């Protein structure tokens, strides 16, 4: 396969055109923690940027790994595919990225993220590791359950992965306090609305089992 086509496939796999968004979301929590603590650290900020980048990119790849069989049955309505993937193709079903390659990319991103988190001060790094495991587990739960339910429990629980992402950023420096409660109350409705819009657009594919 030409190297250009391979690069395009990896861009679609990682949704690389959205890559600047994930660090911003993560760092928004850290900036709030800096404000609350009347403190600023450039080193922590840079660290958080890369944690947010590789942590969320791993989640994007995990999404494709879980859904690779369903994605083979993708309908002709590619509205959502075109939005998420600049080259308009699901790379694993197309054969441009093998399942083994995708798993390897996921592992590499996770290992990088784990290594970066290790540089976060203790005990905050423990909080972030816990959130990391939880969010990946919720991504798996959401993708596996959303097509086999009569009540939207997958959406209600699954969207907590996005909800906890900026909170993990807050906990890079901050501690559990009332700010996190406000964060949860503010972001959860937005996170549900975001997922709801995503599911409405992709309703044809979600009906495939």
C-alpha positions in Angstrom: 0.0 0.0 0.0 1.4 3.5 -0.9 2.7 5.3 2.2 0.4 8.2 1.5 -2.7 6.0 1.7 -1.4 4.5 4.9 -0.9 7.9 6.5 -4.5 8.8 5.5 -5.8 5.6 7.1 -4.0 6.4 10.3 -5.3 9.9 10.3 -8.8 8.5 10.0 -8.1 5.9 12.7 -7.0 8.5 15.2 -9.3 11.3 14.0 -6.1 13.4 14.0 -7.8 16.5 12.7 -9.6 16.8 16.1 -6.3 16.2 18.0 -6.0 19.8 19.3 -9.4 19.6 20.9 -8.6 16.8 23.4 -5.7 18.6 25.1 -7.7 21.7 25.4 -10.6 19.9 27.1 -8.1 18.2 29.5 -6.1 21.3 30.2 -9.3 23.4 30.8 -9.7 21.4 34.1 -6.0 22.0 35.0 -6.3 25.7 34.4 -9.3 25.8 36.7 -7.2 24.0 39.4 -4.4 26.5 38.9 -6.9 29.3 39.5 -8.4 27.7 42.6 -4.9 27.1 44.0 -3.5 30.4 43.0 -0.6 28.5 41.4 0.8 27.9 37.9 3.3 25.4 36.6 4.4 25.4 32.9 5.8 21.9 33.4 2.5 20.5 34.6 0.7 22.3 31.8 2.9 20.8 29.1 2.6 17.4 30.7 -1.2 17.7 30.8 -1.3 18.6 27.1 0.4 15.4 26.2 -1.6 13.3 28.6 -4.8 14.7 27.2 -3.6 14.1 23.6 -2.4 10.5 23.9 -5.0 9.5 26.4 -7.9 10.6 24.2 -6.3 9.4 21.0 -6.1 5.9 22.6 -9.8 6.1 23.2 -10.4 7.0 19.5 -8.5 3.9 18.4 -10.2 1.8 21.0 -13.6 2.8 19.6 -12.6 1.5 16.2 -11.2 -1.8 17.6 -14.4 -2.5 19.5 -16.6 -1.6 16.5 -14.6 -3.1 13.7 -17.1 -5.9 12.9 -20.1 -3.5 13.0 -18.2 -0.9 10.9 -18.0 -3.5 8.1 -21.7 -3.2 7.8 -21.6 0.6 7.6 -24.6 2.1 5.7 -24.3 4.4 2.7 -25.3 7.3 4.9 -21.7 8.5 5.8 -22.6 11.8 7.4 -21.0 10.9 10.7 -18.1 9.1 9.1 -17.3 12.2 7.0 -17.4 14.3 10.2 -15.0 12.2 12.2 -12.7 11.0 9.4 -11.3 13.6 7.0 -10.6 11.0 4.4 -14.1 9.5 4.8 -13.2 5.9 5.4 -13.3 3.4 8.3 -9.7 2.2 8.2 -10.0 -1.3 9.8 -12.9 -2.6 7.7 -11.3 -1.1 4.5 -8.2 -3.2 5.2 -5.9 -0.2 5.2 -5.2 -0.7 8.9 -5.3 -4.2 10.2 -6.9 -5.1 13.5 -3.5 -6.0 14.9 -2.0 -2.7 13.8 -4.9 -0.8 15.5 -4.4 -2.8 18.7 -0.7 -2.0 18.6 -1.4 1.7 18.1 -3.8 1.6 21.1 -1.2 -0.1 23.3 1.5 2.4 22.3 -0.8 5.3 23.1 -1.8 3.8 26.4 1.8 3.1 27.4 2.8 6.7 26.6 -0.1 8.0 28.6 0.7 5.8 31.6 4.3 6.9 31.5 3.3 10.6 31.3 0.9 10.3 34.2 3.7 8.8 36.3 5.2 12.3 36.4 2.1 13.8 38.0 2.5 14.5 41.7 1.3 11.9 44.2 -1.5 11.1 45.1 -3.0 12.9 42.0 -1.5 10.4 39.6 -3.5 7.7 41.3 -6.8 9.6 40.7 -5.9 10.0 37.0 -5.0 6.3 36.6 -8.4 5.3 38.1 -10.2 7.7 35.8 -8.2 6.4 32.8 -9.2 2.8 33.5 -12.8 3.8 34.1 -13.2 5.8 30.9 -11.8 3.1 28.7 -14.1 0.6 30.4 -17.0 2.9 29.8 -16.1 3.3 26.1 -16.2 -0.5 25.8 -19.5 -0.7 27.7 -21.1 2.0 25.6 -20.1 0.5 22.3 -21.1 -3.1 23.2 -24.4 -2.2 24.9 -25.9 0.7 23.0 -27.4 -1.5 20.2 -28.9 -4.1 22.7 -31.0 -2.0 25.1 -34.5 -0.8 25.5 -33.5 2.0 27.9 -30.5 4.3 27.2 -28.4 3.1 30.1 -25.3 2.9 27.8 -25.7 6.6 27.0 -26.3 7.6 30.6 -23.3 5.8 31.9 -21.1 5.8 28.8 -21.0 9.5 28.4 -19.3 9.8 31.8 -16.1 9.0 30.0 -16.1 12.4 28.3 -17.4 14.0 31.5 -14.5 12.8 33.5 -11.8 13.9 31.0 -11.6 17.6 32.1 -12.1 16.5 35.7 -9.0 14.3 35.3 -7.2 17.4 34.1 -8.4 19.3 37.2 -7.0 16.5 39.3 -3.5 16.8 37.8 -3.0 19.5 40.4 -6.3 20.0 42.2 -8.1 18.0 44.9 -11.6 16.7 45.3 -13.7 19.7 46.3 -16.9 21.6 45.5 -15.5 22.8 42.1 -15.6 19.2 40.9 -19.3 19.0 41.8 -20.0 22.1 39.9 -18.0 20.8 37.0 -20.1 17.6 37.0 -23.4 19.4 37.1 -22.4 21.8 34.3 -20.7 19.3 31.9 -23.0 16.2 32.3 -26.0 17.7 30.4 -23.7 18.9 27.7 -22.0 15.6 27.4 -25.3 13.8 27.1 -26.5 16.3 24.5 -23.3 15.8 22.5 -23.7 12.0 22.6 -27.4 12.3 21.7 -26.6 14.4 18.6 -24.0 11.8 17.7 -26.4 8.9 18.0 -29.2 10.7 16.1 -26.9 11.3 13.1 -25.6 7.6 13.3 -29.0 6.0 13.9 -28.9 3.8 10.8 -25.6 2.3 11.8 -26.7 1.9 15.4 -29.6 -0.3 14.2 -27.1 -2.8 12.8 -26.4 -5.8 15.0 
